[in-house]
Amino acid sequence: MQSKKKVIFNGVFLVVVFALTIYGVFHGEDLGSLLAAIKTARKQWLIPGVALVAFFIWGESIIIWYMMGSYGIHLKKRICFLFSSVGFFFSCITPSASGGQPMQIYYMKKEKIPIPVSTVILMIVTITYKFVLVAVGIGIAVFGRGFLHRYLEGILPVFYLGLALNIFCVTFMTVLVFHPLLARIFLVKGLNILEKMHLLRKKEGRLKKLEDSMDVYHDTAEYLKGHPKVIINVIGITFVQRFALFIVTWFVYRAFSLSGTGFWTVVFLQAVISVSVDMLPLPGGMGISETLFLTIFQPVFGSLLLPGMILSRGLGYYGELFISAFFTVITQLTIGQKGENKEKIK
């Protein structure tokens, strides 16, 4: 019953945010002129953009496949792609991307993959994903002073807030992994405070669940200590994966036959949006991502700003949503139905 309520809430929340975003973006605009401008975009530049979105999803599947292999669990790459698609789909439609990993764990369990293994692997995927955003954000903040003041003057507080939240998240997760006893003390005290403030109801099994989660962080720490080369490789793959999605906006820029702004400027502007919205409790950063794009890309797209935003977000978010949705349906129809998906477990 509670699960159904959560699904309904997430569905309603997504529809409301989407409706508000559509209204905010298109209110007062000449839709005829807008569609005419979008039609001028050259398809030969948009097709590689779609391919990069698919590559972005595929990138995580390679990480999952690679890390599963380090555990002695050998899966077919197409099955890992389905796991990756499930994660991206449910992350796209739930606040703070909270639904992705639980659903991945669910489908991995259907393939007889132990929950502790899948949880550790997805924990590392999350840490490296956030780490890459932090590295990019700090790089821009430290080495891109001219870039910041030229393009980001109006949104610097949002950028620094997003960067700070990502740094906090990576730091907190690292503490959980490498100092589980210290983390347990903080979390127990935090739970007690929230219960005393009546922000959380007292539950008998909550502490037990907390202790079980600490075991996961301990297992993650042991894995990280024992597989440093694997982690370095995963970070490298994640950098390539993340930048593939950032580059989509450059292909949109070229689709309109625009020039004058360098490749890396467009890519890092898109990276700024990702750093800024990644930790916000909105599905895919919906609403705020569009607002930031319309603010910082004004000097880049000029009069084609709104058509550029529609195509960039259309490919980067909605393209990801529809591609992952299609393969999520295939996942539901195939995962756990046959015994041929797993080659062997040592």
N, C-alpha and C positions, 0 to 999 in steps of 0.2 A: 504493500500500500504506500509506504513512504517512498519507495523507488518510483512508483507511478507519479506521485506528487512532484518528485524532483524532475522527472522527464517533462511533465506538463509545465512546470515552472521554467525550465531551460528553454522549452519551445516558445512559450509566451514571451520570455525575456528576449530571445533572439529576434522574434517578429517585431517586437516593440522597438528595439534598438535599430533594426534594419529600416523600419518605417520612418523613424526619426531621422536617420541618416539620409535616406532618399529625399525626405522633405527639406532638410537643411541644405543639401547639395543642389537640388534642382529647383527650389522655390524661386520664382521670378525669372527663371532662365527661358530663353527661346529654344524649345526642344527641337524644332525643325532645323534651326541653324546648327544646333549641337550635333544632331544625327548626320547632317551634311558634312560637318567637319570630321566626324569619326570615319565616315565612308572614304575620306581622302587618304586615310592611313594605308600604307602599302603592306599587303599581306605577306610579302616575302621577308619583311622584317618582324612581323608578328608571329609567324610560325616558329622561328627559333625561340621566341619568348615562351610559347606554350611548351616547347621541348625542354626548356630550362626548368619550368615548373615541375614537369614530370621527373626530370633529373633530380630536383630537390627532394621529392618524395623517395625516389630510388636511392639517393644518398644515405638516408637513414636506414634503409633496408640492408645496404651493404655493411653498415656499422653493426646492425643486429646480427647479420650472417657471420661477420668476422668475429664478433665477441662470443657468439654461441659456439663457434668452432674452437675458440680458446678454452671453452668448458668441456670440449669433447662431444658437443651436440652438433651434428652435421645436418643442416637443413638445406633444401633446395632454395635457390635465390628467389624464385617466384613466390614462395611461401613467405619469405621475409619481406618481400614487397607488399604482400597482402597485410602483414602485421603493421608495416609502416603506414599503409593507406588508412587502416582502421584508426591508428593513432592520430593522424592528421585530420581525418574527418571529424572525429569526436572532439578534438581540440578546437577545431574551427567553430563548432556550434555550441560550446559550453563556456561559461564565464571563466576567465583566467586559464583557459585551456585545460580545465580540471578533469575532463572526461576521457582524454586520450589514453593515458597510460593504464588506468583501470580496465578499459576495454581491450587493450593490447594484452594485458596479463590474462584476461578472461579467455581470449582466443588462443593464446599460447598454452594455457592449461588444457584446452581441448585437444591440442597436439601433444599432450602428455609431457610438456616441459614443466619441470618443478617450479612452483611459485617463487621460492627463494632465489632461484637462478634468474628467472625473468625479471624479478623485482630489482635485483642488483644491476643487471644489464641496463634496464631502463633508467635506473637512478644515475648511472654513469653517462648515459645518453643525455639526460637532463643537465647534469653538471657541466659536461663539455659544451653543450649547446649554449648555456648561459655564459660559460667562460669565454667563448668566442665573441659573444656580444659585448662582454666587459672589455676584452682586449681591443676590439674595434672602437668602442666608445672612449676608452682611455687614450688610445692612439689619436683619435680625432681631437679630444680635449687638450692633449699635451702638444701635439705637433701641428695642429690645424688652426692656430689662432686666427690667421687671416681668413681662412675658410669659415670659421665660426662667426666672425663679425660681419662678413659679407653676406652670408646666406641665412644665418640662424639667429640674428639679433632679436627677432620677435618671439622666438620660442626657446631661448636658452634655459629658462627655468624648467620647462617641460623636459628638455634633453637631460639636464643635470639631475632632475628628479628620477627619470627613467634609469639613468646610469647608476645613481646611488642605490636604487631599489635592486638592480641586478647585482651590484657589488655585494649588497647585504645578503641577497639570496645565495650567491656562490659561497660567500664567507660562512654563512649559517650552515649550509649543506656540508661544507668542508669540516666544520666543527663537529657536526653530527657524525660524520664518517670517521674522523680521526680521534675525536675525544668524546666517545659515546657516554661515558660516565658523567662528564661535565655537562653534556647536552641533556642528559636525563634529569640532572638536578634542576637545570633551568626550566625544562619543560614541565616537571612536576610542580615546581613553584608557580609557574605560569598558569597551569590548570587550576591550582588551588585559588589563585587570585581571581581568575575568571569565574569560578564557582561561587566565591564569596561575594563577588560583585553581581551575582545572579545573571551573568552573561552566558553561562553554561549551566545546564542542569546537572546535578550530581548523578553519576552513573557508576554502578558497581564494577563493570567490566572495562572502564576506560583506562585505568592504570595498567591492567593486563595487556590491553591492546598497545599501549605506549611501550611497554617492555618488549613486546613482540617486535614492534617497529625498530627498537634499538638493536635487536639481533640482526635485522636487515642491514643497518648502517655498519655494524661490526663486520658482517660478511663482505660488504662493499670495500671497507678499509683493507681487509685481507686480500681481496682481489687486486686492488690498486697497488699494494706493496709487492705482490707476486707477479704482476704483469705490467711493469712500467713501459716496455716497448709497445705493448698493445694500446695503452692509453695515449702515448705520443702519436701513434698512427691514427687513432680515433679522432684526436684533436685536429690533425691535418686534414682528414676526410671531412670533418665538420666545417672547417674553414672553407673548403671548396664548395661544400653543400650550401652554406649560408650565402656565399658570394654569388652563386648561381642564381639565387632568387633576387639578390640586389641588382644584378645585371639586367633583369627583365625590363626595368624602367628605361635603361639605355636603348634597348631595342624599340620600345615604344617611341622614344625621342627620335630615333632615326626613321621610324615608320612615317613620321610627319615631315620628313625631309628637312629637319632642323639641323643646324650646325652652330658652332661658336662656343659651345660648352664642352669641355673635355670629358672623356670616358670616365675617368676616376672621380671627377666632380659629381657626375650624375649618380654613380654607384655609391659614393659615400653619403650623398644626400639621402638616398633610399635607406642606407644603413642607419642614419640618424633616426629616421622614423621607426625602424625596428627596435633600436635601443630604447627609444622614448616610450613606446607603447607596450613592449613585451610583458611587463609586469602588471599592466592595468587590468582590472576585472571586467573586461569586455570581450565578447567573442571575436577573435581576430583583430582586436583593437578597433573594431567597427565604430565609426563616428569620429574618433580622435585622429585616426590615420588619415582619413580624407581631409580633415581640417589642417593637419600638419602639411600634407602634400600641397594643398592650395596656398599655403603660406610660404613655404621655403622653395617651391619650384616655380614661383612666379617669374623670376628673372630668367629661368631656363626655357620654359614653354611659352611665355608671353601670352598672346591672344588664344593660343591652343591649350591653355592651362587646364580647363575643365575636361575637354576631350582626352587630354593626356592622362589626367587623373583617373578617368573612367576606364581607359584601356589598361593602365598600369595596375590599378586595383582589380580590374576585371580579370586580368591574367594572374596576378600575384596572389590574390586571396580567393576570388570566386572560381578561378580556374583550378586552383588547388582543391577547393571545396568539391567541385563537380568531379574532378578526376578521382579524388580519394573516395567520394561517395559511390562512384561506379564500382571501384574495386572493393569497397566495403560490402556491397551487395554480393559480389563474387565470393568474398571471404565467408559470408554467412552461409552461402550455398555449398561451399567446398571444404572449409576447415573442419577437421574432426570427422569428416564423412568417410575418408579413406585412410588406410594405413601406409600409403606410399609417399607421403609428404616428407617424412623424416627418413633420411638415409640410414643413419645409425647413431646410437648413443654409446660411447665407450664407458 
